[in-house]
C-alpha cells in the first residue's frame, strides 16, 4: 500500500451485493485518495447496500444499480431469496426468483 500513497486509486466492485468488499476496500484506503465504483443489479440487495454505505458514512463510493456483462442486452437475473449473493444471469440456475 505504500506505493499507492502518492497516486489516486480507482476500484471497481462488480456484483457489490451488500457492500462487504466495497466497505473493506474503502476502509483500507482511508488515508489514500480513492474512489470506488460499486455495481449491483438486484433491487432487493441494493436496499441493504445503500443502508450499509450510509451507516458507514462513505464519501468515495459511487453506487451503480446495474449489472455488468461482456455482452450488450437485457438479461434475466436469477437469485435465491435466502442468499442473494448467488445471483447470476447463468441459465443453468433454475431455482429462485427472476428479475428482468
N, C-alpha and C positions, 0 to 999 in steps of 0.2 A: 504494500500500500504506500510505501514512502515515495515511490516513483510517481504515483498518481497525484501527490500533493501539489504539484506545480501545474497540472493540466485539468481543465474541467472534464467531468466524466458523464457520459450518457449511457444509461442502462435500459434494456427492454425486457419486460416480463410478459411473455406470451402465454396466455392462459392463467391470468393472475389469481383466479379463484378468490379467496377471501383476503389475499394480500400478504400471506406469510413471508414469501421471499421478497416482495416489494419492500415491506417494512424492515426486514432483516438487512437488506442492502442499504436502505435509507439510513438506518442507524449506524451501519458500518462506515458510511461515508459522511458522517456528521460534520467533520472538520474539512471536508473537501467539497469544492464547488461541484454540484452534480444535478442531474435531472433524471427522473425515471419515468418511462412510458409503460403503463400497465394496460394490457389488453384482456378483456373478459367479456364474452358474448352472452353469458347466461344471466337473464334478468333477476332470477331469484338469488343468485350468488352476488351479483352486483350490489344488491342491497346491503349485504354483510361487508363487502369490500369497502363501500363508501363509508359505512359506520366505522370500520377499523381505521380508515385513513383519517377520518375526523377525530376519533378518540386519540390517535397518536400525533395529532397536530402536524401532519406532514405538509410541507410547503413546496417540496421539489418533485411531487408526483403528479403526473398527468394521467388521469383515468380515461380510457377509451372503451366505450361499451360496444365493441365489435370484435369479431373473431378474425384471425389471420390465416391465410392459406396460400399455397403456391399456385392456386388456380382461381380465376375470376368466376363469380357467380353467387347464387344463393344456395345455401346448404341447410339440411336438417340437422339440428344439434340434438343428440340423444344423451340423456343423462338420468342417473338414478337419483330419486328424491332424497334418499338417505345418505348418498355420498356424491355430491355434485363435483367432486374432484375427478370423477371418472368420465366427465362429459367428453363426447367425441362426435365427429362427423362420419366416422368409420361405419359403414353399412352393416358390418358383422355384429354390431351390438343390437340385440333385439328387445331387451327389456328396458324399462324406464320410460320417462316422459320425452316427448319430441317437441322441438321448438323450431319453427321455420323463420 
